[in-house]
């Protein structure tokens, strides 16, 4: 039975569990993530203090810290205090504490700065990709570019020291193939057999990630005749791109790339809110409008990008259509748990399940 009206998105919706790790039963994971979140508080506080000239910022940052540290203490004593304990919950509580002190978009200026820089490099990146004449080679480079873009994540501890580098440095840092989850050949084989009708792409970070990683990949789909719905967060969380920011980025992109401009004009490329407020993705809570549009447009490919959407959540989810789950594992503990090194790659392609 389809409890959520999501049978065209989820295979067996009533069995869907977005969360990859259950921190209630997995004590080692619980201890690790509670400690990690506690250490991250200082990073957030420092970021707030150095990127805000509001005279109240110090007291608000201190109140945020107290709010989150107390919440973590409570979860140590009573892991069920806020419902099932997952990484998604820990990140959501963090966002709630930030908002309670008026930090609605801590990374706003940083995102703007990174978007400007990435847009300045987009034309050259597209020309570079177009110069690759072999189809499979181009898709390998598009895949690598998307993954390298996903390195630019302010929520990941391991990335802080490389965040000022560009796409090409990130391309050097990601795992060499064969990747930890390497479905790239399977994906390219599928492309030779089928042109997808419409893809829904759930995107992650601002800057290099969305502009130099995701958009070239999306453009390649558009050139094949696949229409694309770009699904972005409704509310700011970390440096994730929001729906309104993405609309602005696309307007700018249209001036740079005729393919994107044409797709926007025909309605083959649209931006929609996923209805999400945090960095993870619970497909049961995507906006009703998006859910309906995915059905009406006949979405037959879902792409989940980034650790929040494709690793902390949905790694084990069975989708009702072809799917790509893409992320770079920017956490050493998690990479080891999955059996790979830091900056391991998840490029997981799954065919639509056959109905039994």
N, C-alpha and C positions, 0 to 999 in steps of 0.2 A: 504494500500500500504506500502511496506517495503522500506522506504527511505534510510536505513543504511546498507542493506544487513545483517541484524541481526535477521531475522525471526526465526532462530533456537535457538536464545538466549532470545530474548524479545517477549513477547506476545503483539501484536499490537505495533510494534516499533515506529510508527508515533505518538503514544500517550505518549511515554516514557519521563518522567521528572526525572532526577536522584535525584534532591534535595528535601529533606523532608520539610525544612522550607523555606518559601519565606520571606526574611527579608525586602523586599520592602513593603509588605502589613501588616506584623506583627511587629508593632512598638515596642512592649515590647521586642520581641526577638532581633530586630535590635539593640536597646539600650544595651541590655545585652551583645550581642556578640561583639559589637564594644568596649565596656568597657573591656571585658575579654581579647580581643586581645591586647588592649593597655597595660594592666597589664602584659601580658605574655612577652612583649618586654624586660622588665628588666631581666626576667629569661633567655632569649636567650642571652642577652648581657653578663650576669654573666657567663653563661656556656661557651661562646666563650672566655672570658678573662681567665678563670681558666683551659681551656683545649687546650691552644694554646700558644706556646712560640715564635711565629712569632713577631718580633718587630713592625710590622705594625698593629697588631691585635686591639690595642686600638682605633686607628683612624678609622679603618674599621668597628669596632663594633658600634662606635658612628655614622658613616655614615649610617649603616644599620638601627639603631634606628630612625634617622631623616627620612630616606626614608619611613619606615613603618608608623611612627606616622603621617607624612604628608599625606600619602595615606589614613589613617583612617580619618583624618580631612576632606579630600576631600569627602570621602564617607558619612560623616555626613551631609555635605552641599548638595552634589549631589549623592544620593545613586545609581544612574545609571551610574556613571562615568566610570565603568569598565564592564558594562553589567549587567545582572540580579544579584541582591545582594543576595548572599547565603553564608553559612558557607564555602562551597567549595571554593568560590571566595576569601574569607578573608584568608584562609589558603594558597591558591595559590599565592596571592599577597605577603604574608609573605615570601614564598620560593623565589619569584622573587627578593625581596629586599635583602635577604641573598646572593643569587647568584651574584647579581650586585656588591657586595663587596667582592667577592671571597670566600664566605662561601658555598662551594658546598656540603660539607658533614660534618656538624658540629658535628654529633654524631659518627663519624667513629671509633674513639678509644674506645668509650664507648660500641658500638655495638660489637666490637671485644672481649672486655673483658667479656661482658655478654654471648656471644656465647661460649667462652671457658668454662666458669663456667657451663652453661647449658649442654654442650656436656659431661662434666664430670659426670653429674647426669643421663644421658639418659638411660644407661644400667639398672640401679637400678629401674628407673621408669617403663621401659618396663617389667621387671621381676615382678614387683608389679602388673601391670595390667594383665599379663598372669596368675598370681596366682588366679585371680577371675574367677571361673569356670562357674558361672551362666552368660549366655549371656547378659541378660537385665541389670544385676548389673554392668557388665563390661562396657556396653555402657553408663550407668549413670555416671560411674567414668571417662570414656573417655570424655564425654560431660562436666563434671565439670572441668576436667583438662584443656580442651581447653579454657573454660571461665576464669578459674583462671589465665592461661597463659596470657590472653588478658589484665590483670590488669597492665602488665609491659609496660607502655606507657609513654614516656617522653613528649608527647604532652598534657597530662592530668594533670591539676593543683592538683587534689585531690590525685594523686598517688605519688607525689614526696617524701612524707615521708615514703612510704612503698616499694619504688623501690629496696631497698637493701635486702628486705626479700626474701625468697624463695617461691617456688610453694605452699608449705604446709601452709604457713601463708596466702597466697592469697586465698587458698581454704577455709580458715576460714572466710575470709572477704566478699566473694561474697554472694549475697542474698540466703537464704535457700528456698527450694521449698515449695509451688508453686511459680515459678518465675513470674515476671511481664508479660512476653510473654513466656508461657511454652508449647512448642510443643514437648517436649522430648518423651512423651509416644506415640504421633502420629508418630514421627520419628522411634521409635523402632518397632511400629506395621508395618510400611512400610518395615523395614528391614526383618521382618518375611515373608513378601509376595513377595519381589522383591530383586534381586541382580542388582544393577545399572551397566551399561556397562562401563561408563567412567565419572569421576567427574572432574570438573574444580574448583579448590580451589583458591580463591583470598585472599592472606595472608596479614598479618599486620606487627607486630613488630618483631625485632630481639630478640635473647636471649631466655629467658624462654618461651615466646609466641610461636615462631615458633618451637623450639626444644623440649620442654617438653609438650606443649599444642597441637599444630597442627600435628606434625609428628607422635605421637602415634595414633591419630585419623585417619590419612591417612594410617598408617600401618594396622589398623583394617579394613579399606576399602579394601586394597590390599589383605588381607587374605581372604576376601569374594569373591575375583575375580573381583573387580572393579579396572580398571586402573585409574591413577590419573595424571592430569596436574596441577602442582603447578604454579600459576600465580603471579609474583612479580613485583614490580615497576621497570621501566627502570632506573629512576634517584633516587638519595637519597632524602628523605624528612623525617624530624624528625628522629626517630629511626626505621623507617620502613625498613624491610629487602629488599635489591635490588636483582634483578635477578642474578647478578654475585656473590653476597654474598651467596645466597641460593644454587647455584651450588656447591660452596666450602663447605657449611654446609653438603650437601648431600654426597659429596665425603667422608667427615669425618664420617658421619652417616653409610655409607656402611661398614666401618671397625668395627662398633659397632654392627650392626643389619643385620643378613643374609637375612631377609625378604626384607629389603630395598635394599640391594645389588643385590639380584636376580631380583627385580622389575626394577631396573635401567638397569641391563644387558639385560633384555628382551624388554625394552622400555615401560614397563607398568607404570613407574614412570618417569616423565620428568619435567624439569623446563622451563618455558617460560616467556618472558617479556610481561607484560600487556600493555606496551607502556605508562603507566601513569607516571607523574612527581610529583604529589602531593599526600597527604594522603587520598584523596577521590577517588571515582571511577565513571567515566562517561562511561557507557558501549558503548556509541556511538563512543568513541575515543580509544577503545582497538585496538591494532595493527592488521593490516589486516591479517598478518601471523597467529596470535593466533585465530582470528575469523574463518579463513579457517580450521585450525587444529581442532578446536572444532567441526566443522561440519563434517569433514572427519572422526574423531574418534568417532563420534556419542555420544557426551556428552549428558547425560540424567539426570545429577545432577550438579547443580551449588551451591557452598558453598561460601558465602560472610562473611568474618570474620573481626571483629573490628568496632569501632564506625565510622571511616571514610567511610568504604565501606558498612556497613550494617545499619547505623543509620542516620548519616548526609546525606548520599546518599543511595538510593535503598531500604529504609525501605518499601516504598509504591509501589515499582516497581513490575510489574507483569512479571515474567519470563516465557519462553516458555516450560521449563522443571521443574522437581522437584527441589526444592531449600531449602537451609538452610541459615538463616540469624542469625548470632551469634555475640553477643557483651556484654560487661559489661558496664553499663552507668556510666562513671567516672566523671560525671559533675552533681552537685547537682541540679542546675537550670533545666537542661534537664530532669533529673530523675523525678523531681516534675512535670514538664510539661507533662510527659508521665504517671504520676499517681503512681510513686513508689519512694522508698528511694534511696539514693546514693548507688552505686554498685548493682543496680537492674540488672537483667539478661534478655537479649533478646535471646531466643532460639526459633526461628520462623521456623517451617517446613511448606512448602506449596507444595501441589501436583501440577503437571503439569495441567494447566487449560484445561478443556474440550472444544474442538472447537465447536462454536455455528454455 
